[in-house]
């Protein structure tokens, strides 16, 4: 029975809970001062599954020059496009967003 429970936990970690209820999330978002246009192409996101089943999301948004702000739905879809990683104890390098353009 223990092996079945472990396998079910691994499958739920990969595909989501069997009962269909959303997982708890803890989101940390950093972005330039003032809300304005965001460039999602240069922004980055990391989603990690914690031991208690909470998904920890670390989001770094980069200012863009596309002239429009993103909606909450667009941000949610973008974040959902990143896989939820299960920590395995290894250190993995992450791509940092480019530095902001100098203000002239």
C-alpha positions as CSV (number, residue, x, y, z in Angstrom):
1,X,0.0,0.0,0.0
2,X,2.9,2.3,0.8
3,X,4.3,1.9,-2.8
4,X,0.9,2.8,-4.3
5,X,0.6,5.9,-2.1
6,X,4.1,7.1,-3.1
7,X,3.3,6.5,-6.8
8,X,0.0,8.4,-6.5
9,X,1.9,11.3,-4.8
10,X,4.4,11.4,-7.7
11,X,1.7,11.4,-10.3
12,X,-0.2,14.2,-8.5
13,X,3.1,16.2,-8.4
14,X,3.4,15.8,-12.1
15,X,-0.2,16.2,-13.3
16,X,-2.0,17.9,-10.4
17,X,-4.2,16.6,-7.6
18,X,-6.5,13.8,-8.3
19,X,-9.5,15.6,-6.7
20,X,-9.0,18.5,-9.2
21,X,-8.7,21.2,-6.5
22,X,-6.0,23.8,-7.2
23,X,-2.8,23.7,-5.2
24,X,-1.9,26.4,-2.7
25,X,0.5,28.9,-4.2
26,X,3.0,31.3,-2.8
27,X,4.0,33.9,-5.3
28,X,6.8,36.4,-5.1
29,X,6.8,39.0,-8.0
30,X,9.5,41.6,-8.6
31,X,9.1,44.3,-11.2
32,X,10.3,47.8,-11.9
33,X,8.9,50.6,-9.8
34,X,5.5,51.8,-11.1
35,X,3.1,49.6,-13.0
36,X,3.6,49.9,-16.7
37,X,4.2,47.8,-19.8
38,X,5.9,44.4,-19.2
39,X,8.0,42.4,-21.6
40,X,7.1,38.8,-20.9
41,X,9.7,37.6,-23.5
42,X,12.5,38.8,-21.3
43,X,10.9,38.1,-17.9
44,X,11.5,34.9,-16.0
45,X,9.5,32.6,-13.8
46,X,10.4,29.6,-11.7
47,X,7.8,27.3,-10.1
48,X,8.8,24.8,-7.4
49,X,6.8,22.2,-5.5
50,X,7.4,22.4,-1.8
51,X,7.3,19.5,0.6
52,X,3.9,20.4,1.9
53,X,2.3,20.6,-1.6
54,X,2.5,24.3,-2.0
55,X,3.7,25.7,-5.3
56,X,6.3,28.4,-4.8
57,X,6.4,30.9,-7.8
58,X,9.3,33.3,-8.2
59,X,8.5,35.8,-10.9
60,X,10.8,38.6,-12.2
61,X,9.0,41.0,-14.6
62,X,11.0,43.2,-17.0
63,X,9.7,46.6,-18.2
64,X,8.9,46.6,-21.9
65,X,8.2,49.2,-24.5
66,X,5.2,47.6,-26.2
67,X,2.9,50.4,-25.0
68,X,0.3,48.3,-23.1
69,X,0.0,46.7,-19.8
70,X,-0.6,42.9,-19.5
71,X,-3.9,41.7,-17.9
72,X,-4.1,39.4,-14.9
73,X,-5.3,36.7,-17.2
74,X,-2.3,37.1,-19.5
75,X,0.0,36.9,-16.5
76,X,-1.7,33.8,-15.2
77,X,-1.5,32.1,-18.6
78,X,2.2,33.0,-18.9
79,X,3.0,31.7,-15.4
80,X,1.0,28.5,-16.1
81,X,3.2,27.9,-19.1
82,X,6.2,27.1,-16.8
83,X,6.5,23.6,-15.4
84,X,6.3,22.9,-11.7
85,X,9.7,21.5,-10.7
86,X,10.3,19.0,-8.0
87,X,13.5,19.9,-6.1
88,X,16.1,17.2,-6.2
89,X,18.9,18.9,-4.2
90,X,20.9,20.0,-7.3
91,X,21.7,23.6,-7.9
92,X,20.6,24.8,-11.4
93,X,21.7,28.0,-13.0
94,X,18.8,30.3,-14.1
95,X,18.7,32.9,-16.8
96,X,18.4,36.4,-15.3
97,X,16.4,39.1,-17.1
98,X,18.5,41.7,-19.0
99,X,19.2,44.9,-17.1
100,X,16.8,47.8,-17.7
101,X,17.7,50.3,-20.4
102,X,19.3,53.5,-19.2
103,X,17.0,56.5,-18.9
104,X,18.0,59.4,-21.1
